[in-house]
Amino acid sequence: MSTAELAFVAGATGYTGRSVVRELRAHGVRTVAHVRRESREFERWSTAFRELGSEIDSTPWGAGAFERRFAELRPTHVFALLGTTWARARREARTARGEKPSYQSIDVALTTELVRAAAALAHEPRFVFLSSIGTAPGTRNPYRASRWRIESTVREALDDWTLVRPSFITGPDRDERRLGETLGAATGDAVLALAGLLGARRLRDRYRSIRGTDLARALVRLAFDPTARGRVIHAEELR
Ligand SMILES: NC(=O)c1ccc[n+]([C@@H]2O[C@H](COP(=O)([O-])OP(=O)(O)OC[C@H]3O[C@@H](n4cnc5c(N)ncnc54)[C@H](OP(=O)(O)O)[C@@H]3O)[C@@H](O)[C@H]2O)c1
């Protein structure tokens, strides 16, 4: 990693994103954390990221402004870590004006905006997209289908990409309560630990949950690894 590098983190305020910003700064990488103006905790995260030595960017989504912003910044690495959840989209739909929040209107549309902005650069950055385990063509699961749509867009539009498919991302440092996810991860991890003891180590390593800090370490390592270019990284490779 050198001072010539500039990492742009979209979804910086998220559980994974905030650890990615921290990890990049720990390696001395010039970092631009994207924090949208409408973010519930705009001040908290802007202050926290500045304290880490990161710059803040609030380019608005949906206005085609990312292309211009990327042309100014010329990022060498882009981390696409944003997304909604089914529960959050449902909650926000109650007060939304215009298009209802969904995997399509948030995960797919906004990540596609980043892909287009990256593709328009003369020197293509490494584009790291945080996908999900189980992403595959033809899936009937709407979340995984949206991940597949984004992965396909990344592959079609860019040459320098890394797609990462983790299992549950969770840990005691997650400040948003996600009871279903936490219970699912805890139960799953217990069963998988047993399976690992009985010899099913590959199964355990693929499906057990990962903490934001561990995932961030792997994402930053992969982003700067020339051999990770054009690769899909499965959960067990993130350990
Ligand atoms: N959690 C898991 O177990 C898991 C597993 C596999 C893959 N993934 C995927 O990995 C990614 C990161 O997960 P995470 O758990 O770290 O995410 P998270 O904590 O839920 O953070 C989500 C990020 O997306 C942004 N976002 C949400 N709605 C938005 C909107 N309407 N407009 C603009 N930005 C919006 C949030 O920004 P604000 O703070 O401004 O709202 C935040 O930065 C997600 O795409 C998720 O689908 C998650």
The ligand as a Gaussian input file, in Angstrom:
#p B3LYP/6-31G(d) Opt

LIG

0 1
 N      -25.350000      -8.492000       7.737000
 C      -25.086000      -9.665000       7.189000
 O      -25.125000     -10.723000       7.839000
 C      -24.675000      -9.729000       5.717000
 C      -24.256000     -10.938000       5.177000
 C      -23.810000     -10.988000       3.871000
 C      -23.808000      -9.823000       3.110000
 N      -24.262000      -8.653000       3.636000
 C      -24.242000      -7.436000       2.808000
 O      -23.111000      -6.691000       3.147000
 C      -23.397000      -5.294000       3.076000
 C      -22.968000      -4.613000       4.362000
 O      -23.615000      -5.220000       5.452000
 P      -23.608000      -4.543000       6.873000
 O      -24.309000      -5.460000       7.781000
 O      -22.248000      -4.021000       7.173000
 O      -24.552000      -3.273000       6.543000
 P      -25.296000      -2.257000       7.539000
 O      -24.619000      -2.179000       8.850000
 O      -26.739000      -2.546000       7.504000
 O      -25.020000      -0.866000       6.771000
 C      -25.704000      -0.564000       5.618000
 C      -25.060000       0.611000       4.901000
 O      -25.895000       0.904000       3.763000
 C      -26.305000       2.261000       3.813000
 N      -27.684000       2.438000       3.381000
 C      -28.782000       1.793000       3.826000
 N      -29.885000       2.302000       3.238000
 C      -29.448000       3.288000       2.409000
 C      -30.096000       4.188000       1.527000
 N      -31.431000       4.205000       1.380000
 N      -29.352000       5.057000       0.834000
 C      -28.008000       5.083000       0.958000
 N      -27.324000       4.259000       1.791000
 C      -28.040000       3.366000       2.503000
 C      -26.217000       2.678000       5.292000
 O      -26.064000       4.084000       5.331000
 P      -26.809000       4.977000       6.476000
 O      -26.016000       4.735000       7.737000
 O      -26.654000       6.351000       5.942000
 O      -28.209000       4.522000       6.556000
 C      -24.982000       1.889000       5.750000
 O      -23.804000       2.603000       5.436000
 C      -24.887000      -5.162000       2.785000
 O      -25.042000      -4.849000       1.433000
 C      -25.437000      -6.524000       3.073000
 O      -26.490000      -6.860000       2.189000
 C      -24.680000      -8.572000       4.928000

